[in-house]
Amino acid sequence: MTVATGTGFAERLLEVVDSGRRTATYKLALLLALLDLCALRSDTDGRAPTELTTRDLAEQVAVLYWRQVVAFRLEGSPDALELRQITNKRSLIIDAVRAFRVEVEPTGATSLWIARQRFASEYGRVIDRIECTLAEQPLPRLQTVGTSETVFPFIYDLGADWGINQHFSVERLRSNGPRGPVIPLLDGAGDELVRLSPLIRPLVELHWTRMVARLNGVATVEEDLRNHLFGSSRIAPSKMLRDGLRDLQDNRCFYCDDRLVGPTEADHFIPRARCANDAVENLVLADRSCNGDKSDLLAAPSFVSDWAERNQAQAAALAMIAEMGGAESDSEGTMAVARSIYAHLPPDGTPMWQGRKQVVSADPGLALAVMH
């Protein structure tokens, strides 16, 4: 199976990094481990490997978390904080690494390399736990999109026998060999990871930092500064604008067509992560469930058709809503942005949002066709 290169691969990789549906930092750790190993295991010609093992990934993930389990000391405070990196109370991977570090540091094993040499058996048990957790959680889920459990392989293909929500014991992993199951990388995927690493690594580290800051209630001045300079990723529309959109949509969610009851949210139809376009033509009113599930995904062609038709048929009404609600109106610019984004998607199919927990591989050409 050949992987999409260039734009297609980068598109999928950025979706993995930008996805806001993580409950732990495990996916980010797995992605960084893949980036690292594709460079560390390159051949004499500099080509990335064509396969890795679950043991390889577990050992590299341990390297990433080793320094992170040290308590974080807040500036100007005598207190140190053991950082949470998961929404649950316990983290199998982080707890294992932290316990191992606490055990071996008093002996002078301050680096993982030294600890691995001096305490081989204990180290092996830690890697066993990480390996099982990776096999059960982030490995089968890294290439899903949104809340859908449909896998869209573009880095590796685990095969039909390796599904989501399976249990992996050490015995099951070892039955595939001393290094665990082989993870075959799709043709060219390893080299694409190496090529894009200078772009992806800073993004992963940024998202990782923000998630840990949020989970631990640690305010980040940088995030406040970013919102000040570039605006928040979510807008709070005026009541006038919200009421105008509600009337225009006959008090129904733009996506599921259910009646709007309780809290409603203004969704950027073309996600703000793609382009900071706050024009009223780019806003639709949605219920919280649909808006949260769509997040920063691109809408499927059927929604694009409805949206383009609305903007054309209701152009005057939208302009009036913008004026009364103190918002911007830019019909031509909004449609130009949408056309540009869909035109630069890989033509052989891109994961798009088609409703709650529904992500499909859609042809962007179908979306483009309804925007002309």
Buried (B, 14 or more C-beta within 10 A) or exposed (E): EEBBBEEBBBBBBBBBBBBEBBEBBBBBBBBBBBBBBBBEBBEEEEEBBBEBBBBBBBBBBBBBBBEBBEEBEEEEEEEEEEBBBBEEEEBBBBEBBBBBBEBBEEEEBEEBEEBBEEBEEBBEEBBBBBBBBBBBBBBBBBBBBBBBBBBBBBBBBBEEEBEBEEEBEBEBBBEEEEBBBBBBBBEBBBBBBBBBBEEBBEBBEEBBBBBBBEBBEEEEEEBEEBEEEEEEBEBEBBEBBBBBBBEBBEEBBBBBEEEBEEEBBBBBBBBBBBBEBBBBBBBBBBBEBBBBBBBBBBBBBBBBBBBBEBBEEBEEBBBBBBBEBEBBBBBEBBBBBBBEBBEEBBEEBBBBBBBBEBBBEBBBEBBBBBBE
